[in-house]
Amino acid sequence: MLSAALSLVGAAGFSAAAHSQDRVLKVSLQTELQVLDPIITTINATRVFAYLVFDQLVAIDSEGHYKPQMLAGWDVSPDRLTYTFHLRDGLKFSDGAPVTSEDCVASIERWAKREGFGAQLMDAADRFRVVDPKTFELKLKRPFAFVIEALGKPGHQIPVMMPARLARLDANTAVPEIVGSGPFLFLKDEWRPGAKAVFARNPNYVPRSEPPDGLAGGKVVNFDRIELLSIPDQSTRVAALQKGEVDLLEVVPYDHIDLLRKDAKVTIGKQPAIAQNMIAINLNHAQPPFDNPLIRRALQVAVEQTDVMAGLGLPSDMYRACYSIYMCGNDGSSDTGTEYSRDVGPKAAQKLLKEAGYKGEPVVFLHAGTSAILNPVGSVVADQLKKAGFNVDLRTSDFATVASRRLKKTPVADGGWSVSPLVMAGIDLVNPLAQQMVSLNCMENNPGWYCDPAMNELLKAYAQASTPAESKKYRDGIQGIFHKNVNYVLAGQFAVPPAYRSDLKGMIPFSFPVFWNVRRE
């Protein structure tokens, strides 16, 4: 089986004869890299790409704390209305040009046009002002409690810094070239979409002096070359790891965990609590049948989380039922709006679906058959919907096709869609201003196009909260509206451990793979 798979990737396969194998790190992600602009898409492969080739002003560590990254630091005025940012020395783009304040301001403004957290920040802002090449200033119209968290947002979509000449282009179109200031260079000439993406050490990158921690600290590169390889078949991925033909799997297929735990040459990675994931079912609010909130609620009740998690083959210590949009097991978790979870499953949904007036409209279900997680999840959820009485039209394809089709707002008869399961990284969910399930409320670039005007008022109030009690009140209110409007449907919280060759040391545990600090011994 493995030999057949290697022949399929051909020239884009595992051989790197021109490079010392000790200096090449080969990685298989759970989804293929197709989009190269991290503010255009929320695909996880693009996030991994972004942290290879770009950098951020602020970075989050493994415990959720925000630290200066491209910044040397910042000052805040006593009235909390003026932030002054200072770039650190030695910052250069991959083309050799210095990173300037002008580049940073243009990059922030481009990001804010596409992302809910950024939009909230800009709504509170009066203006950004360039003070000098290494200093810029943000003036606020009103206090905004999460300026630093916005600039350090770790995903979906990511505020990366790029040259102003690129950042000033249309924010709705991917930039035509990749010029970043991160630890690696993207070798576009070697890119084979759906097969292989290659990165080389960036000679212009100057890491911070602090130890690495999550996305923060010193990003010291110990490999000359990173290769992201597409291997659609899960068993083939595992066999390639065991034979040393790849070094790291982003996600271990769960039915192979016991096998790999017995292999001394393979290590199953551990994840901090913040790195657990959530399955969320994206619904298309713009088209029938889910333009009807009563039908959305029937689907909400149809999904039984325990069965979804069981479909992944998870060990019992690696998942839990969770109905909080902020993840369960942390201080920010909430029970508001979760009363419906006391009676869920297809049988409970049948009555609601009948009361909603469902007339058998087709439910186009986008099923990512090449994803280790989304493939079994999609099969279970689709079966639950069928048993509840939905007319499910299952469309199985690779994840890149799913991600592309999910952007279409057209009716299902014209290539649109109804349902699409997604994996949400827990690190993206703890702050409602940062997570796509609520922060993109009423925004046109929001696949699913959920919209409740009351949500925007609560988000704005939360951004100005001055006490923990106030923050909790607004967080709970936001979750209540989320469940009432059924922005998404939650389908379970779970761990997604990576697996890697045991000769790799210095791996940084996080919710997605990063490739600094790691070395081969």
BELGI-V315954 format. One record per backbone hydrogen bond with DSSP energy under -0.5 kcal/mol. NH is the residue of the N-H (numbers start at 1). CO is the residue of the C=O. Records with the same first field share a line. If there is no record, write none. Layout:
NH=CO ; CO
This chain:
5=1
6=2
7=3
8=4
9=5
10=6
12=9
13=10
19=16
23=20
24=21
25=225
26=24
27=227
28=248
29=27
34=32
38=36
40=37
41=37
46=43
47=43
48=44
49=45
50=46
51=47
52=48 ; 49
53=49
54=50
58=151
59=67
61=65
64=61
67=59
69=57
70=56
71=57
72=86
73=86
75=84
77=82
80=77
83=138
84=75
85=83 ; 136
86=73
87=134
88=70
91=88
93=97
94=180
96=93
99=91
101=133
104=100
105=101
106=102
107=103
108=104
109=105
110=106
111=107
112=108
113=109 ; 110
114=111
115=111
119=115
120=116
121=117
122=118
123=119
124=120
125=121
126=139
127=139
129=137
131=129 ; 135
132=135
135=132
136=85
137=129
138=83
139=127 ; 137
140=81
141=124
142=124
145=463
147=144
150=146
151=147
152=148
153=150
157=38
158=38
160=158
161=55
163=179
166=163
167=163
168=164
169=166
173=170
179=177
182=53
184=52
185=200
187=185 ; 198
188=186
190=187
191=188
192=196
194=33
195=192
196=192
197=228
199=226
200=185
201=224
202=183
203=201
205=202
207=205
213=216
215=60
216=213
218=210
220=218
224=23
225=23
226=199
227=25
228=197
229=27 ; 227
230=195
231=229
237=233
238=234
239=235
240=236
241=237
242=238
243=239
244=241
245=240
246=240
247=26
248=26
249=499
250=28
252=497
256=253
257=254
260=256
261=257
262=258 ; 259
263=260
264=262
266=263
267=500
269=267 ; 498
275=272
276=273
277=494
278=424
279=492
280=278 ; 422
281=489
282=280 ; 420
283=487
284=418
285=283 ; 448
287=284
290=287
292=289
293=291
295=292
296=292
297=293
298=294
299=295
300=296
301=297
302=298
303=299
304=302
305=303
307=304
308=304
309=305
310=306
311=307
312=308 ; 309
313=310
314=309
318=315
319=316
320=493
327=324
333=330
338=335
341=338
342=339
343=340
345=301
349=345
350=346
351=347
352=348
353=349
354=350
355=351
356=352
357=354
358=353
363=391
364=362
365=363 ; 393
366=364 ; 419
367=365 ; 395
368=366
369=367 ; 397
370=397
371=368
375=371
377=373
378=374
379=375
380=376
381=377
382=378
383=379
384=380
385=381
386=382
387=383
388=384
389=385 ; 386
390=385
391=361
392=390
393=363
394=392
395=365
396=394
397=367
402=398
403=399
404=400
405=401
406=402
407=404
408=405
414=411
415=412
416=411
418=364
419=364
420=282
421=366
422=280
424=278 ; 422
426=276
428=425
429=426
430=426
432=430
434=431
435=431
438=435
439=435
441=438
442=450
443=440
446=443
447=445
449=446
455=452
456=452
457=453
458=454
459=455
460=456
461=457
462=458
463=459
464=460 ; 461
465=462
471=467
472=468
473=469
474=470
475=471
476=472
477=473
478=474
479=475
480=476
481=477
482=478
483=479
484=480
485=481
486=482
487=482
489=281
491=279
492=279
493=320
494=277
495=318
499=249
500=267
501=247
502=265
504=501
505=503 ; 519
509=507
517=220
518=516
519=505
521=503
